[in-house]
Amino acid sequence: MIQDPVAILVVLAGVVYTAIRLEQGHKVFRSLGAALVAILLGMVLSNSGLLPGTSPTYDLLMGPVVSVGIVLILFSVDLRTVISAGPVMLGAFAIGAVGTAIGAMVAGLAFAGMVGPETWKLTGQYTGTYTGGGVNFAALGEALDTSADLFSAAVAADVVLTAIWMAACLAVPVMLGYTGEGSDTPPAAAAAGTGEDDTATSAPAASDSSTPDDEDASLHSRLYESRRNLGLADVAALVTLGVGVWWASEAVGEMFPILPSVLWLTTLSLVLAQVPAVKRLAGGAMLGHYLVLLFLASNGAQSVIANIFRIGPGVFYFALTTVAIHGLFIFGVGRLARIDAGTLAVASQANVGGVGSAVALASARGYSEKLLPGVATGLLGYAVGNYIGYAVAQVMRGVLGG
């Protein structure tokens, strides 16, 4: 098993490269998308014993690396695109939050005998984490004083289910025929043709057909190609701004802890995105997309399934039931409400994985008009998840005793 953090990073980088090449060169992988392929490859490598389930590399990728990736992607967002999509995304998020609460309570009643006297605590924690992400899970665990053993088992189950649900949300819109505002086929893959040969993967540079003034180029295309030739000055500026925004958001978050640092990160990114000089920088979305793909590959690598069953299958069944009912509820009720599958998928990721996962899915599928609504609902999940989780825990405490 590879343990060296640098070697693990090299392997994950190879996973991302392989996922992109498979997406570009093979029809079946093109339909799945590089993001889903990267998750699956990461899971295969960790569960086969090549990669560990925990590593400082994963912590790095899930912290500053994906944060910088989000910043670079947000630099490409036009604020005007959220006017029509925002209210719909909020409605989808609310449907998902209700589904999560129902799912957690059903799971609590079904598996109380397997989990034990702290079932009510787990109900609250999973309600919180699948309303706004893992930050809520940790906060509720501390607030409810969950035992260390149960907390560890629940975290392991959460990692696996979050990765699996990301894969499901990447696939469901395609299965339902949703293609967003443009083609669902990545531009690099489209340029490569429809053949199965790896030799057909080379795509022409975007600068051959685009100009610096091509502001109408879709975010989907910019995830794979720069709008114009990517120069060293562009890279230097993007690294400076991306890391600078991340550092500044962390610093301001510590100074004003009443607001999470991710809110400052998003705000600073969006302010800078309106500056003409930042808009003219080439390659921001493409580089950000690459960092997000690394983050998703690490998510897959952390999903060591054997650990779940060694710790206790009851906790895994609990998480599985919660996510399954959430999924049935958001996609079932959401479709009845005539909400498109792409919006439902992004909203579901805002519920289950938080801001980073919502942005990762929206960017991976090229849903440019859903990026900011996804960020907004993810932040809403951070804000309300703890309250909802704590309330559900107290209700279940009364029902189950504890």
C-alpha positions as a LaTeX table, in Angstrom:
\begin{tabular}{lrrr}
\hline
Residue & $x$ (\AA) & $y$ (\AA) & $z$ (\AA) \\
\hline
Met1 & 0.00 & 0.00 & 0.00 \\
Ile2 & 1.26 & 3.47 & $-0.89$ \\
Gln3 & 1.63 & 5.65 & 2.22 \\
Asp4 & 3.87 & 8.51 & 1.12 \\
Pro5 & 1.69 & 11.65 & 0.73 \\
Val6 & 3.52 & 12.81 & $-2.39$ \\
Ala7 & 3.24 & 9.39 & $-4.02$ \\
Ile8 & $-0.49$ & 9.36 & $-3.25$ \\
Leu9 & $-0.84$ & 12.75 & $-4.92$ \\
Val10 & 0.96 & 11.42 & $-8.00$ \\
Val11 & $-1.42$ & 8.45 & $-8.17$ \\
Leu12 & $-4.48$ & 10.70 & $-7.83$ \\
Ala13 & $-3.12$ & 12.99 & $-10.54$ \\
Gly14 & $-2.76$ & 9.89 & $-12.72$ \\
Val15 & $-6.35$ & 8.94 & $-11.89$ \\
Val16 & $-7.58$ & 12.33 & $-13.07$ \\
Tyr17 & $-5.53$ & 12.12 & $-16.27$ \\
Thr18 & $-6.86$ & 8.63 & $-16.95$ \\
Ala19 & $-10.44$ & 9.75 & $-16.30$ \\
Ile20 & $-10.12$ & 12.66 & $-18.74$ \\
Arg21 & $-8.56$ & 10.49 & $-21.45$ \\
Leu22 & $-11.23$ & 7.83 & $-21.03$ \\
Glu23 & $-13.94$ & 10.48 & $-21.24$ \\
Gln24 & $-12.46$ & 11.90 & $-24.42$ \\
Gly25 & $-11.72$ & 8.62 & $-26.18$ \\
His26 & $-14.50$ & 6.17 & $-25.31$ \\
Lys27 & $-18.23$ & 6.58 & $-25.72$ \\
Val28 & $-19.22$ & 4.73 & $-22.53$ \\
Phe29 & $-16.91$ & 6.84 & $-20.35$ \\
Arg30 & $-17.99$ & 9.98 & $-22.18$ \\
Ser31 & $-21.54$ & 9.32 & $-21.02$ \\
Leu32 & $-20.34$ & 8.91 & $-17.42$ \\
Gly33 & $-18.08$ & 11.98 & $-17.37$ \\
Ala34 & $-14.57$ & 12.46 & $-16.00$ \\
Ala35 & $-15.83$ & 13.36 & $-12.51$ \\
Leu36 & $-17.71$ & 10.09 & $-12.02$ \\
Val37 & $-14.88$ & 8.06 & $-13.57$ \\
Ala38 & $-12.36$ & 9.70 & $-11.22$ \\
Ile39 & $-14.49$ & 8.79 & $-8.18$ \\
Leu40 & $-14.87$ & 5.20 & $-9.30$ \\
Leu41 & $-11.16$ & 4.78 & $-10.07$ \\
Gly42 & $-10.28$ & 6.22 & $-6.66$ \\
Met43 & $-12.64$ & 3.75 & $-4.98$ \\
Val44 & $-11.13$ & 0.83 & $-6.91$ \\
Leu45 & $-7.58$ & 1.78 & $-5.91$ \\
Ser46 & $-8.41$ & 2.20 & $-2.22$ \\
Asn47 & $-10.54$ & $-0.92$ & $-1.91$ \\
Ser48 & $-7.93$ & $-2.99$ & $-3.73$ \\
Gly49 & $-5.34$ & $-1.94$ & $-1.15$ \\
Leu50 & $-3.16$ & 0.28 & $-3.34$ \\
Leu51 & $-4.22$ & 3.55 & $-1.68$ \\
Pro52 & $-4.99$ & 4.10 & 2.03 \\
Gly53 & $-8.36$ & 5.21 & 3.34 \\
Thr54 & $-6.84$ & 8.19 & 5.17 \\
Ser55 & $-3.92$ & 10.42 & 4.27 \\
Pro56 & $-2.72$ & 14.01 & 4.75 \\
Thr57 & $-2.99$ & 14.26 & 0.96 \\
Tyr58 & $-6.75$ & 13.83 & 1.16 \\
Asp59 & $-6.95$ & 16.49 & 3.88 \\
Leu60 & $-5.03$ & 18.90 & 1.63 \\
Leu61 & $-7.23$ & 18.21 & $-1.38$ \\
Met62 & $-10.43$ & 18.51 & 0.64 \\
Gly63 & $-9.25$ & 21.77 & 2.21 \\
Pro64 & $-7.24$ & 24.45 & 0.41 \\
Val65 & $-7.00$ & 22.68 & $-2.95$ \\
Val66 & $-10.74$ & 22.35 & $-3.58$ \\
Ser67 & $-11.26$ & 25.82 & $-2.09$ \\
Val68 & $-8.88$ & 27.34 & $-4.63$ \\
Gly69 & $-10.59$ & 25.32 & $-7.34$ \\
Ile70 & $-13.94$ & 26.77 & $-6.33$ \\
Val71 & $-12.47$ & 30.28 & $-6.40$ \\
Leu72 & $-11.12$ & 29.83 & $-9.93$ \\
Ile73 & $-14.44$ & 28.46 & $-11.17$ \\
Leu74 & $-16.39$ & 31.27 & $-9.52$ \\
Phe75 & $-14.21$ & 33.76 & $-11.38$ \\
Ser76 & $-16.06$ & 32.60 & $-14.51$ \\
Val77 & $-19.59$ & 33.04 & $-13.17$ \\
Asp78 & $-21.87$ & 35.72 & $-14.55$ \\
Leu79 & $-24.13$ & 37.00 & $-11.78$ \\
Arg80 & $-26.93$ & 37.49 & $-14.29$ \\
Thr81 & $-27.26$ & 33.74 & $-14.83$ \\
Val82 & $-28.74$ & 33.09 & $-11.37$ \\
Ile83 & $-31.78$ & 35.35 & $-11.64$ \\
Ser84 & $-34.00$ & 32.68 & $-13.18$ \\
Ala85 & $-32.47$ & 29.60 & $-11.58$ \\
Gly86 & $-32.18$ & 30.79 & $-7.97$ \\
Pro87 & $-35.76$ & 30.34 & $-6.68$ \\
Val88 & $-36.09$ & 26.95 & $-8.36$ \\
Met89 & $-32.83$ & 25.75 & $-6.78$ \\
Leu90 & $-34.01$ & 26.94 & $-3.37$ \\
Gly91 & $-37.24$ & 24.98 & $-3.77$ \\
Ala92 & $-35.31$ & 21.86 & $-4.75$ \\
Phe93 & $-33.03$ & 22.29 & $-1.75$ \\
Ala94 & $-36.03$ & 22.55 & 0.59 \\
Ile95 & $-37.51$ & 19.36 & $-0.86$ \\
Gly96 & $-34.19$ & 17.61 & $-0.30$ \\
Ala97 & $-33.92$ & 18.83 & 3.30 \\
Val98 & $-37.38$ & 17.48 & 4.10 \\
Gly99 & $-36.46$ & 14.17 & 2.47 \\
Thr100 & $-33.30$ & 14.00 & 4.58 \\
Ala101 & $-35.17$ & 14.56 & 7.85 \\
Ile102 & $-37.75$ & 11.92 & 6.93 \\
Gly103 & $-35.03$ & 9.50 & 5.88 \\
Ala104 & $-33.03$ & 9.93 & 9.09 \\
Met105 & $-36.09$ & 9.41 & 11.29 \\
Val106 & $-37.13$ & 6.30 & 9.36 \\
Ala107 & $-33.59$ & 4.96 & 9.66 \\
Gly108 & $-33.55$ & 5.71 & 13.37 \\
Leu109 & $-36.74$ & 3.75 & 13.94 \\
Ala110 & $-35.60$ & 0.88 & 11.71 \\
Phe111 & $-32.07$ & 0.40 & 13.07 \\
Ala112 & $-32.34$ & 1.47 & 16.71 \\
Gly113 & $-31.78$ & $-2.15$ & 17.78 \\
Met114 & $-28.53$ & $-2.40$ & 15.79 \\
Val115 & $-27.12$ & 1.03 & 16.62 \\
Gly116 & $-28.00$ & 1.16 & 20.32 \\
Pro117 & $-28.98$ & 3.83 & 22.84 \\
Glu118 & $-27.29$ & 6.65 & 20.91 \\
Thr119 & $-29.50$ & 6.18 & 17.87 \\
Trp120 & $-31.23$ & 9.51 & 18.50 \\
Lys121 & $-27.86$ & 11.28 & 18.33 \\
Leu122 & $-27.03$ & 9.61 & 15.02 \\
Thr123 & $-30.43$ & 10.64 & 13.67 \\
Gly124 & $-29.63$ & 14.28 & 14.40 \\
Gln125 & $-26.12$ & 14.05 & 12.99 \\
Tyr126 & $-27.17$ & 12.48 & 9.72 \\
Thr127 & $-30.01$ & 14.96 & 9.38 \\
Gly128 & $-27.51$ & 17.79 & 9.77 \\
Thr129 & $-24.81$ & 16.38 & 7.51 \\
Tyr130 & $-27.25$ & 15.49 & 4.72 \\
Thr131 & $-28.82$ & 18.94 & 4.92 \\
Gly132 & $-25.59$ & 20.92 & 4.57 \\
Gly133 & $-22.46$ & 18.77 & 4.56 \\
Gly134 & $-19.87$ & 17.26 & 6.89 \\
Val135 & $-19.21$ & 20.45 & 8.85 \\
Asn136 & $-22.64$ & 20.03 & 10.42 \\
Phe137 & $-21.88$ & 16.41 & 11.27 \\
Ala138 & $-18.87$ & 17.36 & 13.37 \\
Ala139 & $-20.65$ & 20.26 & 15.07 \\
Leu140 & $-23.68$ & 18.13 & 16.00 \\
Gly141 & $-21.48$ & 15.29 & 17.21 \\
Glu142 & $-19.85$ & 17.66 & 19.66 \\
Ala143 & $-23.15$ & 19.25 & 20.67 \\
Leu144 & $-24.84$ & 15.88 & 21.28 \\
Asp145 & $-21.72$ & 14.34 & 22.90 \\
Thr146 & $-21.68$ & 11.32 & 20.62 \\
Ser147 & $-19.31$ & 8.57 & 21.76 \\
Ala148 & $-15.99$ & 8.27 & 19.93 \\
Asp149 & $-16.69$ & 4.76 & 18.60 \\
Leu150 & $-20.07$ & 5.66 & 17.15 \\
Phe151 & $-18.72$ & 8.91 & 15.75 \\
Ser152 & $-15.89$ & 7.09 & 13.93 \\
Ala153 & $-18.24$ & 4.47 & 12.50 \\
Ala154 & $-20.68$ & 7.15 & 11.35 \\
Val155 & $-17.90$ & 9.17 & 9.67 \\
Ala156 & $-16.71$ & 6.09 & 7.75 \\
Ala157 & $-20.23$ & 5.38 & 6.53 \\
Asp158 & $-20.75$ & 9.03 & 5.61 \\
Val159 & $-17.59$ & 9.11 & 3.47 \\
Val160 & $-18.69$ & 6.08 & 1.47 \\
Leu161 & $-22.29$ & 7.24 & 1.01 \\
Thr162 & $-21.26$ & 10.80 & 0.09 \\
Ala163 & $-18.95$ & 9.48 & $-2.65$ \\
Ile164 & $-21.56$ & 7.04 & $-3.92$ \\
Trp165 & $-24.25$ & 9.72 & $-3.96$ \\
Met166 & $-21.99$ & 12.12 & $-5.85$ \\
Ala167 & $-21.57$ & 9.40 & $-8.47$ \\
Ala168 & $-25.34$ & 8.86 & $-8.56$ \\
Cys169 & $-26.08$ & 12.58 & $-8.95$ \\
Leu170 & $-23.59$ & 12.80 & $-11.80$ \\
Ala171 & $-25.31$ & 9.92 & $-13.57$ \\
Val172 & $-29.03$ & 10.52 & $-12.90$ \\
Pro173 & $-29.45$ & 13.70 & $-15.02$ \\
Val174 & $-27.82$ & 11.95 & $-17.98$ \\
Met175 & $-30.03$ & 8.90 & $-17.47$ \\
Leu176 & $-33.06$ & 11.19 & $-17.47$ \\
Gly177 & $-31.91$ & 12.87 & $-20.68$ \\
Tyr178 & $-31.01$ & 16.24 & $-19.14$ \\
Thr179 & $-28.20$ & 18.09 & $-20.94$ \\
Gly180 & $-28.31$ & 21.55 & $-19.34$ \\
Glu181 & $-27.95$ & 24.71 & $-21.37$ \\
Gly182 & $-25.87$ & 22.98 & $-24.03$ \\
Ser183 & $-24.57$ & 19.63 & $-25.11$ \\
Asp184 & $-23.83$ & 17.16 & $-22.35$ \\
Thr185 & $-20.77$ & 16.00 & $-24.26$ \\
Pro186 & $-17.58$ & 17.72 & $-23.13$ \\
Pro187 & $-16.21$ & 19.94 & $-25.91$ \\
Ala188 & $-12.85$ & 18.21 & $-25.86$ \\
Ala189 & $-14.60$ & 14.90 & $-26.39$ \\
Ala190 & $-16.80$ & 16.32 & $-29.14$ \\
Ala191 & $-13.76$ & 17.63 & $-30.95$ \\
Ala192 & $-12.23$ & 14.18 & $-30.73$ \\
Gly193 & $-15.09$ & 12.61 & $-32.64$ \\
Thr194 & $-17.22$ & 9.64 & $-31.66$ \\
Gly195 & $-14.77$ & 6.86 & $-32.33$ \\
Glu196 & $-13.46$ & 4.49 & $-29.71$ \\
Asp197 & $-9.79$ & 4.97 & $-30.52$ \\
Asp198 & $-7.51$ & 6.67 & $-27.99$ \\
Thr199 & $-5.78$ & 8.30 & $-30.94$ \\
Ala200 & $-8.84$ & 10.45 & $-31.45$ \\
Thr201 & $-8.50$ & 12.32 & $-28.19$ \\
Ser202 & $-6.57$ & 15.35 & $-29.29$ \\
Ala203 & $-8.64$ & 18.55 & $-29.35$ \\
Pro204 & $-7.70$ & 21.79 & $-31.02$ \\
Ala205 & $-6.85$ & 24.72 & $-28.82$ \\
Ala206 & $-9.78$ & 26.94 & $-27.96$ \\
Ser207 & $-7.84$ & 29.93 & $-29.20$ \\
Asp208 & $-8.23$ & 28.65 & $-32.75$ \\
Ser209 & $-11.89$ & 29.66 & $-32.71$ \\
Ser210 & $-12.21$ & 32.01 & $-29.74$ \\
Thr211 & $-11.06$ & 35.49 & $-28.94$ \\
Pro212 & $-10.43$ & 37.34 & $-25.67$ \\
Asp213 & $-13.75$ & 39.09 & $-26.22$ \\
Asp214 & $-15.69$ & 35.86 & $-26.51$ \\
Glu215 & $-17.64$ & 36.45 & $-23.30$ \\
Asp216 & $-20.48$ & 34.20 & $-24.44$ \\
Ala217 & $-18.35$ & 31.05 & $-24.37$ \\
Ser218 & $-20.15$ & 28.64 & $-22.05$ \\
Leu219 & $-18.60$ & 27.63 & $-18.75$ \\
His220 & $-18.98$ & 24.05 & $-19.90$ \\
Ser221 & $-16.49$ & 24.58 & $-22.72$ \\
Arg222 & $-14.12$ & 26.58 & $-20.52$ \\
Leu223 & $-13.87$ & 23.65 & $-18.09$ \\
Tyr224 & $-11.93$ & 21.79 & $-20.77$ \\
Glu225 & $-10.27$ & 24.48 & $-22.86$ \\
Ser226 & $-9.05$ & 28.02 & $-22.35$ \\
Arg227 & $-10.91$ & 30.76 & $-24.25$ \\
Arg228 & $-7.56$ & 31.89 & $-25.63$ \\
Asn229 & $-3.91$ & 30.98 & $-25.34$ \\
Leu230 & $-3.02$ & 30.43 & $-21.68$ \\
Gly231 & 0.05 & 32.50 & $-20.86$ \\
Leu232 & 2.42 & 32.43 & $-17.92$ \\
Ala233 & 1.09 & 35.78 & $-16.71$ \\
Asp234 & $-2.44$ & 34.32 & $-16.61$ \\
Val235 & $-1.28$ & 31.37 & $-14.51$ \\
Ala236 & 0.67 & 33.64 & $-12.16$ \\
Ala237 & $-2.34$ & 35.91 & $-11.67$ \\
Leu238 & $-4.76$ & 33.01 & $-11.15$ \\
Val239 & $-2.53$ & 31.33 & $-8.56$ \\
Thr240 & $-2.03$ & 34.61 & $-6.73$ \\
Leu241 & $-5.73$ & 35.43 & $-6.71$ \\
Gly242 & $-6.92$ & 31.90 & $-5.99$ \\
Val243 & $-4.60$ & 31.26 & $-3.05$ \\
Gly244 & $-5.01$ & 34.86 & $-1.90$ \\
Val245 & $-8.80$ & 34.62 & $-1.77$ \\
Trp246 & $-8.60$ & 31.33 & 0.13 \\
Trp247 & $-6.14$ & 32.78 & 2.66 \\
Ala248 & $-8.15$ & 35.98 & 3.07 \\
Ser249 & $-11.41$ & 34.09 & 3.59 \\
Glu250 & $-9.82$ & 31.94 & 6.30 \\
Ala251 & $-8.36$ & 35.00 & 8.03 \\
Val252 & $-11.61$ & 36.97 & 7.92 \\
Gly253 & $-13.53$ & 33.89 & 9.06 \\
Glu254 & $-11.35$ & 33.71 & 12.18 \\
Met255 & $-11.83$ & 37.42 & 12.84 \\
Phe256 & $-15.62$ & 37.18 & 12.41 \\
Pro257 & $-16.52$ & 33.58 & 13.33 \\
Ile258 & $-20.23$ & 34.35 & 13.25 \\
Leu259 & $-20.00$ & 33.70 & 9.49 \\
Pro260 & $-18.29$ & 30.60 & 7.99 \\
Ser261 & $-15.12$ & 31.17 & 5.98 \\
Val262 & $-16.71$ & 29.64 & 2.90 \\
Leu263 & $-19.14$ & 32.57 & 2.84 \\
Trp264 & $-16.24$ & 35.00 & 2.73 \\
Leu265 & $-14.50$ & 32.88 & 0.09 \\
Thr266 & $-17.58$ & 32.97 & $-2.13$ \\
Thr267 & $-18.16$ & 36.69 & $-1.61$ \\
Leu268 & $-14.57$ & 37.69 & $-2.35$ \\
Ser269 & $-14.50$ & 35.46 & $-5.43$ \\
Leu270 & $-17.70$ & 36.94 & $-6.82$ \\
Val271 & $-16.54$ & 40.51 & $-6.19$ \\
Leu272 & $-13.29$ & 39.84 & $-8.04$ \\
Ala273 & $-15.18$ & 38.05 & $-10.82$ \\
Gln274 & $-16.85$ & 41.34 & $-11.73$ \\
Val275 & $-13.50$ & 43.08 & $-12.26$ \\
Pro276 & $-12.77$ & 43.36 & $-16.02$ \\
Ala277 & $-9.10$ & 42.44 & $-15.57$ \\
Val278 & $-10.05$ & 39.20 & $-13.80$ \\
Lys279 & $-12.66$ & 38.40 & $-16.46$ \\
Arg280 & $-9.96$ & 38.64 & $-19.12$ \\
Leu281 & $-7.71$ & 36.05 & $-17.45$ \\
Ala282 & $-7.54$ & 32.85 & $-19.48$ \\
Gly283 & $-7.83$ & 29.32 & $-18.12$ \\
Gly284 & $-9.36$ & 29.95 & $-14.68$ \\
Ala285 & $-12.33$ & 27.61 & $-15.08$ \\
Met286 & $-10.16$ & 24.92 & $-16.67$ \\
Leu287 & $-7.57$ & 24.96 & $-13.87$ \\
Gly288 & $-10.31$ & 25.10 & $-11.24$ \\
His289 & $-12.01$ & 22.12 & $-12.84$ \\
Tyr290 & $-8.78$ & 20.14 & $-12.63$ \\
Leu291 & $-8.48$ & 20.85 & $-8.89$ \\
Val292 & $-12.09$ & 19.80 & $-8.39$ \\
Leu293 & $-11.40$ & 16.52 & $-10.21$ \\
Leu294 & $-8.47$ & 15.86 & $-7.84$ \\
Phe295 & $-10.82$ & 16.49 & $-4.93$ \\
Leu296 & $-13.37$ & 14.03 & $-6.33$ \\
Ala297 & $-10.70$ & 11.37 & $-6.90$ \\
Ser298 & $-9.64$ & 11.72 & $-3.26$ \\
Asn299 & $-13.30$ & 11.33 & $-2.22$ \\
Gly300 & $-13.38$ & 7.99 & $-3.98$ \\
Ala301 & $-10.07$ & 6.93 & $-2.44$ \\
Gln302 & $-11.39$ & 7.53 & 1.08 \\
Ser303 & $-14.28$ & 5.12 & 0.53 \\
Val304 & $-12.80$ & 1.95 & 2.00 \\
Ile305 & $-15.82$ & $-0.29$ & 2.15 \\
Ala306 & $-14.19$ & $-2.97$ & 4.33 \\
Asn307 & $-13.89$ & $-0.51$ & 7.22 \\
Ile308 & $-17.65$ & $-0.02$ & 7.33 \\
Phe309 & $-18.45$ & $-3.67$ & 7.91 \\
Arg310 & $-15.59$ & $-4.09$ & 10.38 \\
Ile311 & $-16.88$ & $-1.19$ & 12.47 \\
Gly312 & $-20.54$ & $-2.19$ & 12.31 \\
Pro313 & $-22.97$ & $-2.59$ & 9.41 \\
Gly314 & $-25.88$ & $-1.07$ & 11.34 \\
Val315 & $-24.41$ & 2.41 & 11.03 \\
Phe316 & $-23.86$ & 1.93 & 7.31 \\
Tyr317 & $-27.46$ & 0.77 & 6.82 \\
Phe318 & $-28.55$ & 3.85 & 8.76 \\
Ala319 & $-26.66$ & 6.20 & 6.42 \\
Leu320 & $-27.73$ & 4.26 & 3.33 \\
Thr321 & $-31.40$ & 4.46 & 4.29 \\
Thr322 & $-31.17$ & 8.18 & 5.01 \\
Val323 & $-29.54$ & 8.99 & 1.68 \\
Ala324 & $-31.81$ & 6.62 & $-0.26$ \\
Ile325 & $-34.99$ & 8.20 & 1.10 \\
His326 & $-33.53$ & 11.67 & 0.52 \\
Gly327 & $-32.83$ & 10.71 & $-3.09$ \\
Leu328 & $-36.25$ & 9.20 & $-3.72$ \\
Phe329 & $-37.90$ & 12.24 & $-2.15$ \\
Ile330 & $-35.94$ & 14.96 & $-3.95$ \\
Phe331 & $-36.06$ & 13.34 & $-7.38$ \\
Gly332 & $-39.61$ & 12.03 & $-6.96$ \\
Val333 & $-41.27$ & 15.12 & $-5.51$ \\
Gly334 & $-38.96$ & 17.39 & $-7.51$ \\
Arg335 & $-39.93$ & 15.85 & $-10.82$ \\
Leu336 & $-43.61$ & 16.03 & $-9.87$ \\
Ala337 & $-43.00$ & 19.74 & $-9.23$ \\
Arg338 & $-41.52$ & 19.93 & $-12.77$ \\
Ile339 & $-38.01$ & 20.83 & $-11.57$ \\
Asp340 & $-35.34$ & 19.77 & $-14.04$ \\
Ala341 & $-33.02$ & 16.88 & $-13.16$ \\
Gly342 & $-29.89$ & 19.06 & $-13.24$ \\
Thr343 & $-31.24$ & 21.46 & $-10.62$ \\
Leu344 & $-32.35$ & 18.55 & $-8.44$ \\
Ala345 & $-28.91$ & 16.92 & $-8.68$ \\
Val346 & $-27.06$ & 20.11 & $-7.71$ \\
Ala347 & $-29.51$ & 20.82 & $-4.89$ \\
Ser348 & $-29.12$ & 17.27 & $-3.61$ \\
Gln349 & $-25.34$ & 17.69 & $-3.53$ \\
Ala350 & $-25.79$ & 20.96 & $-1.64$ \\
Asn351 & $-27.78$ & 18.91 & 0.88 \\
Val352 & $-25.55$ & 15.88 & 1.13 \\
Gly353 & $-22.07$ & 17.24 & 0.46 \\
Gly354 & $-22.32$ & 21.00 & 1.01 \\
Val355 & $-21.04$ & 23.88 & $-1.10$ \\
Gly356 & $-17.97$ & 22.10 & $-2.47$ \\
Ser357 & $-19.94$ & 19.11 & $-3.74$ \\
Ala358 & $-22.65$ & 21.29 & $-5.28$ \\
Val359 & $-20.08$ & 23.35 & $-7.16$ \\
Ala360 & $-18.15$ & 20.21 & $-8.11$ \\
Leu361 & $-21.22$ & 18.63 & $-9.68$ \\
Ala362 & $-22.38$ & 21.81 & $-11.40$ \\
Ser363 & $-18.94$ & 22.46 & $-12.85$ \\
Ala364 & $-18.31$ & 18.83 & $-13.78$ \\
Arg365 & $-21.53$ & 18.73 & $-15.81$ \\
Gly366 & $-21.21$ & 22.28 & $-17.14$ \\
Tyr367 & $-24.37$ & 23.64 & $-15.50$ \\
Ser368 & $-23.04$ & 27.20 & $-15.49$ \\
Glu369 & $-26.40$ & 28.74 & $-14.62$ \\
Lys370 & $-26.61$ & 26.55 & $-11.51$ \\
Leu371 & $-23.22$ & 27.39 & $-9.97$ \\
Leu372 & $-24.24$ & 30.38 & $-7.89$ \\
Pro373 & $-27.65$ & 28.96 & $-6.90$ \\
Gly374 & $-25.78$ & 25.81 & $-5.86$ \\
Val375 & $-23.37$ & 27.86 & $-3.75$ \\
Ala376 & $-26.24$ & 29.79 & $-2.19$ \\
Thr377 & $-28.16$ & 26.66 & $-1.22$ \\
Gly378 & $-25.00$ & 25.00 & 0.06 \\
Leu379 & $-24.40$ & 27.97 & 2.33 \\
Leu380 & $-28.02$ & 27.78 & 3.43 \\
Gly381 & $-27.38$ & 24.16 & 4.37 \\
Tyr382 & $-24.45$ & 25.19 & 6.56 \\
Ala383 & $-26.70$ & 27.77 & 8.20 \\
Val384 & $-29.79$ & 25.65 & 8.90 \\
Gly385 & $-28.41$ & 22.09 & 9.02 \\
Asn386 & $-27.33$ & 22.24 & 12.65 \\
Tyr387 & $-30.68$ & 23.65 & 13.78 \\
Ile388 & $-32.68$ & 21.03 & 11.87 \\
Gly389 & $-30.39$ & 18.22 & 13.00 \\
Tyr390 & $-30.57$ & 19.24 & 16.64 \\
Ala391 & $-34.36$ & 19.50 & 16.50 \\
Val392 & $-34.71$ & 16.06 & 14.88 \\
Ala393 & $-32.36$ & 14.58 & 17.50 \\
Gln394 & $-34.49$ & 15.90 & 20.32 \\
Val395 & $-37.68$ & 14.58 & 18.72 \\
Met396 & $-36.12$ & 11.13 & 18.28 \\
Arg397 & $-34.77$ & 11.24 & 21.81 \\
Gly398 & $-38.33$ & 11.57 & 23.03 \\
Val399 & $-39.52$ & 8.77 & 20.76 \\
Leu400 & $-36.67$ & 6.31 & 21.40 \\
Gly401 & $-35.58$ & 7.42 & 24.86 \\
Gly402 & $-32.06$ & 8.40 & 25.77 \\
\hline
\end{tabular}
